[in-house]
Amino acid sequence: MTTPTKELPMYDAFGKPTELKPKITYKLRVKNGYILALLPDQHQRRLPNLLVDHK
């Protein structure tokens, strides 16, 4: 029996959706149901949980 896999969305350090580019090194961090993709010169910022509806 296999477990269905779910792709996690990827965001940059500013909380905007992003896609990885070839020949660039990223630091990837899994956070609250999404992947944070940081460039070498970026640091993790204080981001809200992007997948929760803020009402």
HELIX and SHEET records of a PDB file:
SHEET    1   A 3 MET A  10  TYR A  11  0                                        
SHEET    2   A 3 TYR A  34  LEU A  38  1                                        
SHEET    3   A 3 LYS A  27  LYS A  31 -1                                        
END                                                                             
